[in-house]
Amino acid sequence: MVYRIYTEDKGNLEELTIPYFNCFTIHNTVGWWYGKAESSVIIEIVGKAGDRHKVLKLKDIIQKTNYQESVLVVESPGRAIERRKTDV
């Protein structure tokens, strides 16, 4: 599963995410909320279907800690294909 959390960038997302996931990607972007641009991020997590509860818990923590009216979570089926240097 691929999970994406969309939220405003408050500068603390790494420290909020690390207790739940030790591998993730943060994409910096610009989001629009009611016609106004804001600095936003997408936290991308490649995990298992069983990680859904941790993703939703993280979403709740981000929303509460950063006083966000809305934090979006997108769940997509998918799997990672990892290729390490030793595989080459």
N, C-alpha and C positions, 0 to 999 in steps of 0.2 A: 504494500500500500504506500501511496505517496500522500502525505498530509501537507497542506499549506495553511499557514495562519497569516491573515492579512490584518495589519494594525498600524496605528500611528507610531512613529519612531519617537520614543521618549528617552532613548539613550541607555536603557537598562535591560534590554531584551536578552542579551547574552547571559547576564547573571540570573535572569528569571528562567531561562531555558535549560541551562547546564544541569541543574538538579534532576531534570527529567530525561534529558537526552544528551549523550556525549558526542553525537555526530549529527550535525545539522548545517544548513546553509542559510545565510541571511542575504536576501536580495534587497538593495536599496531602490526605492521607487518613489513616485509621486502619486498620491491618492487624492480623490476628490470627495468631500463630505458636504452635502448641501450647497454645492456651487463654489466651494472654497478649497483651494489646493492645500495639501499638507504633506509634510515629509512622512513617508510611510515605508514599511518594510514587509517583506514576505518571508516568513520563517518556513523553510522547506525541510521536511523530515521524511526520509525513506525508511519505512519500518514494516511491522507486521500488523495484521488486522487486530491483534490483541493489544496494540499500542493505542488504540482509539481512546480508551479511558484516560491515559496519560496526556494525550493531546488535548482532550476536552478539559481536563484539570488545569493544564497550562494555559489554555484559552481563558478560563475563568480567573486565574491568578493575574494574567496580563490585564484583563478587563477591570478587575477590582483595583489592582495596584496603580494602574495608570489612569484611573477614572475615565474609562472609555465607555461611551454609550453602546458601541457595537464593535465586536471583533469577529471577523469572518473566518470560518474553518472550511476548507475544501478537502474532501477525501476522494482520491482517485485510485482505481485499481492499477497496479503496476508492480514491477519488481526491478531491483538493481542487478546489473550485470557488472561485476567487479573484475577488473584485470589488474593484477599486481605486477611489479617489475620482474618478479621471479617467474611469472607466467610467460614472459616474452622469449 
